[in-house]
Amino acid sequence: MTVSRRTMMKTTGVGLLSLLKPGIGSAASKADTSAVSPSYTGARWWENPVRLRSGRIRPSGIMNWSSEASLQKYETEVAYVDCGTQRSINNLPTWEDLAGGPLGKPNKVTSGSQMDWPGTPIGVLMDHIPPGEGWLIWGVWAMITNGAYYSTGAIWQDVANGMYDPYYVDLGTRAKNALAAKGWPLDCLLLRWNKEFNQSSSYGITDGQSGSLEMPVAVLDWYKAAMGRVIAKFKEGYGTAARHIFSPARNYRLFGKSLDTFFTPGAYDLISLSYHPSYKVKNRSDWEKMIAGTLSDGGYGDLEAVALCKSNGLPFCHDEWSPRFETGLACMIPASVYQWTKEFWDSLEAQQGVPMAFDCVYHANTLDPSLYPEWAAGVEKFKELWAGNKPSARVDSWEKLA
């Protein structure tokens, strides 16, 4: 069912303003916050204290800080990395490359394949965090490079019909082997399937916006069915311990339809949405429009993703987020964006009954004050708001008891 933005705003409670903590000097302080939504009743697996070395309100970490030095900088200036979302390999010309090696030989990993982790961002993260003391969020592909493009999306029908089942089973087995070899518990793995797939003609689904390939609208149903099959087959090889993330981009709103038109109920364990306020967010009003999905860019809003979480009993997360810093796109009020974002996420469950499970900030430039003056102010605000236990200050539990 396609839900209009107006209907979505009505069905998500008292609207955006009630999602923000009252008494912070904004319109939120005047909103009626009496209509608090029922609490989330699912398992709170992300609240494992062993995997929250930072001591923060939720697991927080990084997205694609691909060097050991950048991870050390984060932990020196901000807090321990509780989680991170990282890719392995981007170029996957064959199905064997996607699966990690020869079909039917899951103990063999091919060099340059999706399972060749050493030295890649996911491999660096895996070696940095002590096994079992954080969350590994893997940016994994379910489609070979340009497979969706050359088939105009029709290959997702083949996936849904089981044509590539053995590759996903092998992929799951190799992922299990990779964690076991490093001493990682299998439930530490989260899979960010086809990140931002709704803006990629190569490995996702597109509708012709902004020069992308125009696929038929039926691709929404094909993708929905395909991902249910992909995740089920991955579990045959890996087991059921890992968790799976529905991770679309904020842009684009495919065929003008809602997120639920290509979401597979029962397949995913979390829902996310990329989050990158740009130069278009000039003030509080613009930011609220972005959250609601009514900013001029026409993309999805956080409230739509939250509504999808609520209807499926799932937690929300942001596995890729930050204000934009690139030339021509840069957000000029990053400090304010950090403040509003933190308040929004921290009050989300109390107001909407949907918990914020974790967040991963994009790029090491988050801590680079040299980009431009406004960004420098944002760096200090981020470090203040996301501060937690650091390696130099941490006292381990056994030391406390000694």
N, C-alpha and C positions, 0 to 999 in steps of 0.2 A: 504494500500500500504506500502510495506517495503522500507524504505529509507536508502541507504548506508551511512556510515559515511562521505565518500568523497562528496556525493551529498548533505548531510546535511550541510556540511561546506560551499558549494557553495551557497546554498539557504538561508543561514542565513546572507547574506550581505558580509562584507569584512573580516569576520573571527574573531577569538578570539582576536587578538591584538587590533582591533578597539573597542572592548568592554571595554577596560580599559582606564582610563583617561590618556591623553597624558601628557608628561612633568613630569613623576614620576621616571625618571631614568631607565626605562626599554625599551624593544624593542617597547612597545606601543607608545613611543614618536616619533618613526620614521614611524609609520603606517599611511596609508592614511585614515583619518577619515572624508573625505568629503562626503562619501556615507552614510549619516545618514538615518535611516529607518523611515517610516511614524510613527507618534505618535499613541499611544493607544487611542481609541475613546470611550471606555466603561465608565461606571460609576466608579468614584473614591471613593467608599464607605469607604475604609479604612482610608481616610484622615479626618475623623471626629475629630475635635480638642478636643472634650470632652473626647475622648478615646485615647488621646495622651498626657497624663500627663507629660511624660518625655521630651516633646518638641523636640524629635529627628526627623530625616529626615523621618522616617517611624516607625510604631509600631514595637517594639522589646521587647523580653521577654525571657521566659525560657521554656525548655522542661523537664518535670518530675523532677523538684525540689520539692519534695513531702512534705516538712515540712515548717511550718510557719517560723521557724528560718532561713532556707535557703533563703526564699523569702525576709525576712527582711535584710539579709546580702547583697543580690543583690541590694536592694534599698538603702542601706547605702553606698555601695561602688561604685555603677554604676549609677543607675537611677531608677525611677519608673518602675514597670512592666506594660507595655502596653498590653501585651498579653501573653498567655501561652498555651502550648499544653500538656494535661494530660490525662491519662487513668482513667477509673474507675476500672473495674474488668477484670482480664485476663482469669479466668477459667469459662467457660460457657458450662456446660455439656448438658443443655437442651435448647429448643427453648424458654421456659418460662424465663429461666435465661437471654437469649439474649434480650428478649423483656422487661424484668424488672419485670415481674409478671404474674399472671394468664391471659390467653387469654380472651379478652372481658371485662376485669376489669381494665382499665388503671388507675384508681384512687388508685389501690393497688400496692405497690412496695414490692417485695420479698427481704428479707435479703440475701445479698451475690450475688444479681443479678447485671446486667450491669447498672441498674438505682439506685442502692443503693450507692449513692454518698458520704454521710457524712464520713469524715475521709480518703477518697481516694484522690489521687492526684488532680483530677478534683474538688472534694469537697473542698479541702484545698485552691485551687486557687480561687474558686468561693467565698469563705468566705473572702479571703484576699483583693481582688480588690473591691472597692466600686461598687455597682450595676450600670451598664451602663457606667462605666468609663474605660473600657478596653474590650478586646476580649477574649472569652472563646473558645479554640480550643480543642474539645473533640476527643480523640482517641477512636473511636467507632468500634465495630466489627459487621459485617454483616453475620458472620458464627459462628456456635457453635464450640467449641473446638474439633478438630480432625474430624469435619464433612467433610472437603475436603479430608483429608488423607484416611479415610476409604472408601470413594466413588471414589477414584482416580480422584477427581475433578468433577465427573459427577453430584454431588449435585448442582453445579452451574446451570446446565440445569433445574433442578427442581425449583430453585429460579427464573430463567428467565421465567419459565412457570406459575408462580404464586402460587406454592404450599404453600409458606410460607408468602404470602401477609399479613394476619392479624397480624402477629408478628411484621412486620415492621411498620404497621399503629399504633399499640399499643406503640411501641418504640417511635415513633414520639410524640404521645400524652403525654406519661410520661415525655419526655424531655421538652416539652412545660410547663407541670405542674411544673417541677423542677425549671425552670427559673422564672416562674411567682411567685412561692412561696417565692423566695428570692428577688423579686422586680427587676429582670433583664429584660431589653427589649429583645424581641425575636430575633432581628437582631444582637445581640451580639454573637450569637452562630455560630461557624464554626465546621464542622464535618470532621475529618481526618479519612476517611473510611479505615479500614483494613491496618493500617500503615505497610509499607514495605512488602506488601502481596506477592510480587514476590520472596520472599525468605522463605516463610512459607508453608509447606505442610499441616499444621493443619487448618489454616483459609484462605489460599490464593491459589496461583497457582505456581507450580514448574515444572521443566523439567528434573530433575535428577542430576543437577549440585551439586558438593560438598556433595554428599551423600543424597540429597533431593529426595523425591519421584518423579519418572518419570511419569508424567501425559501425556495424549495425546495432541498433538498440538492443537486440537480442543478446548481445555480448554480456549484458548485465546478468542475465539468467545463466549463461554459460559459465561465467566466472564464479558465480555463487555456487553452482553445482560442482565445478572443478575443485574449488578450495575445500569443500567438504570431503571430497575424495582424497586430495593431496594430504591433508592433515591425518585422515584415517590411515592412509598407507604409511605415512611417516611413523605413526604410532606402532604399526606392526613391527618396524625395525627398532625403534627406540624404546617403546613402552609408553606408559601413560604419565610418567613423572614430569615431563616438560610441559610448559604452558605456551599458548599460541595467541598472537596479537593480531587483531584487525587494524591495519595501519595505513589508512588513506592519507593523501595530501589534502590540505585545506582547499586548494585549487586543483582540479576544476570540478564544478558541480556537473556531473555527467548527465547529459541529455536533460538537464534541468530537474533531475529527480533526486530523491532523498537517499541518505546513506543505506537505509534498510533494503533498497532495491538490489544491492550487490553484497550484502552482508549475509553470511551463512549461519543461521541460528544453530547452536549446539556444537559448532566447530571450534570457536574461539573462547579464550579465558579472560581476555581483556580487550578493551577498545581504546585506540589512541587517535590523535589527530595532530599533524605537524602544525607548529605554532611559531610564526616568524613575523611579528609586527614590523612593518616597514615604514617608509616615509609617509605613507598614507595615514598612519596613526599619529596625529598631531596633538591630540588632547584626550581627555577622559571620555568624551562622547564618542570619538572615533574608535577608541579601544572597546567600548561597550558594544558598538555596532559590529566590530570584528568578532567578539565573543558570541554575539547573537546570530551572526551570519548575514547581516544586513549592510555590511560595508560595500563600497562601490565595486570591489573586485569580484563579487558574485560567488564567492566560495562558500564552503560549509562553515558553520559556526560551532564553537565548543558546546553550546546548549543543545544543538542537534545530536552531537555525539553523546552527550550526557543523557539525553532522552533515550537514545538507543541502548545505552548501558542499563538504564533503569528498566526498560521493557524486557531486557534479557537477563536481569539479575547479575550484571557484571561490574567490576570496578573499572574506573577510568585511569588513563595514564597519559603522559606526554613523553614518548620515547625519542622525540626530536623537537627541540624548542630553543629559541633565543630571539632577541630583537635582531633585525637585519643590520649588518655593518658594511655591506659591500657598496662601493661607489655607485651612486645613482639609485640605490635602494635603501640607504641607511636610515634607520630610525633616529630621530633627533631628540627623543625623550626617553632613552633607555632606562634611566634611573626610576622614572615614574612607572614605566612598564613593569620593571621588576617588582616594585612595591605593589601595584595593583594585582599582578599575577600571583604573587605569594598569598595575598589576602584572599583572593578568589579561590585558589586551590585549598587553602587551609580551612575554609568555611564550607566547602562544597558538600561534604557528607552531611553536615548538620542541617543544611538548607534543602538539599535535594535527595538525600538518602543514597548517594552514589559516592563511594570513597575514591580518593585520589591515591593510587597505589605507589607510583614512583614517577620521577622525572629525570630526564637526561638532557643536559644543556649542550647545544651544538657548538663545536669548534673551540680551539685553544685561544682564539681571539677574544673570547669572553673575558680573559684576564690581561689583555693587552691595552694599557691606557694610552698608547701612542697613536691610536687610530685617528681620533678627533676629540676635541675637548668634551663634548657631550658624552661621548663613549667613556672617557676617563671617569666621569662622574658615575656612570653606570657600573663600571668595574667595582668601584668602592661600595656601591649599594648592593650589588650581587654578593660580594664577599661578606657584607654585613648580614644579609638576609639568609644566605645559605651556609653560614658558619656552623661548624660542629667540631667534634673531636678531631685532633690532628695527631700525626705520628709522634711529634715531640712532646705532646701533652697527655697522651693516652696512658691510662693506668689499667692494665689487664685485670680481669676478675680474680685471677689467682693471686695477684699482687695485693689486691684489696683484702683478700682473706688471710694473707700471710701474717 
